[in-house]
Every structure is written in structure tokens, then in C-alpha cells.
Amino acid sequence: MNIGAASEKSGLPAKTIRYYEDIGLLTADRASNGYRDYSIADVHRMRFIQRSRHLGFSVEECRQLLSLYHDKERESADVKALAEAKLAEIDRKLVELAELRDTLRHLVRNCHGDSRPDCPILDGLSRSDHTQ
């Protein structure tokens, strides 16, 4: 199938498919006319990558996951370790986001939002210390 059909079946934009090919994450056969020719297995890999990316895995982590997926002698512990590392990273980011939310919420609550020029939000952003 051509890139348009593969894009439609996988849900990935053609531009993304080309990018993944450029970086070696995907490969495509070439038809006699020189156009890319994708198989159902290629579309399956595209969906695998898409789901992995939606879960927050980087391109390099997707490369590792694909390698493990194709390795029939893999240990599930290796896959689990990657997933646990990603989960820990997400948990760290959630803590950071909660701290950011709390800081911004504090600044917004202390701003009068009126016609006066003084602004606790700008004052808070201009402080060199990292306290609220």
C-alpha cells in the first residue's frame, strides 16, 4: 500500500511516517515505480509506535520497545523496566506540574487584577529567589 493508505490505516500523518523512516525507526519497501510500499506488518509497527508515543515514550524508547517486541527471546522484565522508568518519569513530572500550579495559583490569587499598576504576578516572576 502507498503512504497515503498506510497513513489512513495507521492514523499517523504521512510526514511523520517519512520522518520515522528518515531516522530509521521504520523501513519501507520500494515498489517498481520507486514509491514506498507498506505492508500490513508495517502499519502494525506504525500503530505500535503511535501508541508508545502517546504514552510518552521517546523515539529512542520506541526504538528499544520495537527491538524488544521483535526479539522472541526477550525477557518481559526488560520491557517492564522500560515501562517502570517511564512511569517514574511521569510521576516526577506530575509533582513538578503540581508545584508549578500551586505557585501560579498563589500569584493569581494575590493579584487584584484591577487598574492599579502594581502586580504581584510580575513581582513574583521578577524575584531571584524561588519562593512564593
N, C-alpha and C positions, 0 to 999 in steps of 0.2 A: 504494500500500500504506500501511497505517496505521503509526504509530510503533512499535507492538509488533512488527510484521513486519519493519520496517526495522531495528529493534534486533537482532532474531534473525539477520537476514541479514548485518548488518554486524559484529556482535559488540560493538557499543557499547551501554551502558545507555541507556534512554530519557532518563534525567535528563541524561546527557552530551550526547545529541543536542539536547535542549532548550537546554542551556547554549550549545552551539556555534551554535545559531540566535540566541539572545539576543545573542551578541557578534558576529554577522554572519559567522561562518565558514561556516555552512551556511544555505541557504534552503529552504523547503518551500512547495509549492503548497497551496492550501486546497480541499478538496472542497466540494460544495454544502452539506453539513451543517456546514461550518466546521472540520472536523477536518483535521489535517495529512495531506497526500497525497504520498508519496515515490515516486520513480521508481527504476528500476534504476541510472540515472546518479547519483542522489543516494546510493544505497547504495555505489556505487563511490567517490564522494568521501568517504564516511564511512570506508570501509576505507583509503583513501589517507591520511586524517588519522590514523587509528588507527595505521597502520604508521609514519608520520612521528613521532608522539608516542612510540611505543615505541623509536624510535631516538634519542630525546632532544630532538627539535626542539620549541621552544616554540610556543605558539599563534600568536604573530606570525610565527615562521619558517614554520609550516604555512600561514599566510595567503600568505606570499611564494611558497612552493612551489606552492600551488594556482594562484596567479596565473601563475607560470611554466609550469605544466602546461597551462593553458588558452591560453597565448599561443603560437600556432603559429609566430610569428616570433622566438621566444626564441633565445638562444644557449646552448648547453649549458655554456659557460664560466660563465654566471651561476648555473646550478644547481650546477655543480661548486664554485664559490666558496662557496656556502652550505654544502655538504656538507663542504668542507675546513675551514671555520671551526668547524663543529660537531665535527669530528674533533679539531681542535686543542683545543677546549674540553674534550672528553672526556679527551684526553691530560693536560691540566693537572689535571683532577680526579683522575685516576688517580695522578699524582705526589703530590698533596695527601693522598689516601687512604693511600698507602703510607707517607708521613711520619706521619700520624696512627696508623696501625697500629704502626709502629716505636716511637713514643713510648708508646703504650698497652702494647705488649708489654714494653717496658723497665720500666714502672711495675708491671705484673703480676708480672714475674719477680723484682722486688725486694721484693715484699710477702710476708711469711711466711704470711699467711692463718691465723694461729693466734689464741689467746685474748688476746694482748697488745694493748694499746690503740694502740701506735704503728703507723702505717700509711703506708708510702711512697707509696701511691696518693693518699691525701688530702694528704700533704705536697707531692707533685708538682703536684696541682691547685691548691693554695693559693699556690704560688710566683708571684711577679710577673714573673720572667724567663721566657723561652720555651725554656729549655734542658731537657734531660732530667736 
